[in-house]
């Protein structure tokens, strides 16, 4: 059964993955206070103006951040060493995404939304 809320999703995770995703969640909330949390396809994320903004999830080997393709192209150098595919960045608990990179990705996504 899929979780109904982001809190339910996170509560079901092991502590280390929950902590990593809570940090990303807090960064998105702080940077984009108008975004609303949602569960889509069984995964937590944020919508902005009713459209999908960013998401995150736990994976077997760590965690993922769903950013869209633009971030993968713009931040290709900083993302070297992280598995990437179809607008997704995978990271391990022992090698999380740097907070300043996450902030830059959030800013890029916000600029993409504002330009539409």
N, C-alpha and C positions, 0 to 999 in steps of 0.2 A: 504494500500500500504506500502510495506517495505521500510525503509530508504535506500538510496543508499550509504551513508557514515556514519562513526561514528559520525561526527559532526551533521548530520541531526538527527540521533538517539537521541543524547544527547540534542539537541535543543528542542525536543518535550517533554522532561521530566520536572516535577516540579523541582524547584530550589534545594531542599534538596537532591533529588535523583541524580540530575545532578552533584551537588558538590561532593557527595560521589564517584560517578563513575569517575569523572574527576580526583580525587586524585589517584585512582587506575590506571587509564590510564597513568597518569604522572609517576607513579612509574615504570610501565612496560616499558614505553618509555625510561626512564633514565637508567634502568638496562639492557635493551636489545635494543640498538639503531638500530640493524639490522632487528628487527622485523617490519613487515608491518601491518598496520591496514586493517581490512576487516570486511564486514558484512557477516555473515553466518547464515542461518536459521533465518534471521531477527534480529540477535543479533550482537553487536559489539565484536570484539576481535582482536587478533594478530596472524599472521602467521610468522613462522620462517623457512626459507629454503623451502617455499611453503607448509609447513604442519601447521596444527592448533597448536598454542602454548598455549594461554590462552584467555578466554573471560569473559565478564561481562554483566550484564543486570539489568534493573529495574524490580521489581516484584510488585504485588499488596501490599504486606506487607513490602517491603524494596528493597533490592538489592541482586544479586547473583554474585559470582565469580566462574568461571568454571576452575578448576585446574587439573583435571584428578585424578585418584584414589590414586596415590602415595602420594600426599600431605595430603589426608585425613588420611592415615595410619601413615605417619611419624609425623604429627603434631596433632595427636589425642588428646593429653592432652591439648594443647593450644586451640584447637577447641571445647572443651567441652562447652556446652551451646549454640553453634551455630547449626542450623539445617544443616544436611549434607546428601547428597544422590547422587549416581552415579557421583562422581567426582565434585560435586557442593557444595559450601558453601553459605548458605543464612544468611544474616545479616540485622538488622534493622538500620534505620537512627540514632536512638538514642543509638545504640550499634554497631558501625562500627567495622570492623576488625582492629586490631592494625597495624599500619604502619610497625613495625618491623616484625610482623608475615607475612604480605604481602610480604615484602622483602625476607624473608626466603623461602616462597613458590615460588617466582619468581626464586630464586637461585636454588631450587630443580628442578623446571621444566627445567631450563637451563642445569643443570647437566644431566637430563634425556635425553634431546635432544642431548647433546654432546656425550653421551655414545652409541647412536644408529648409 
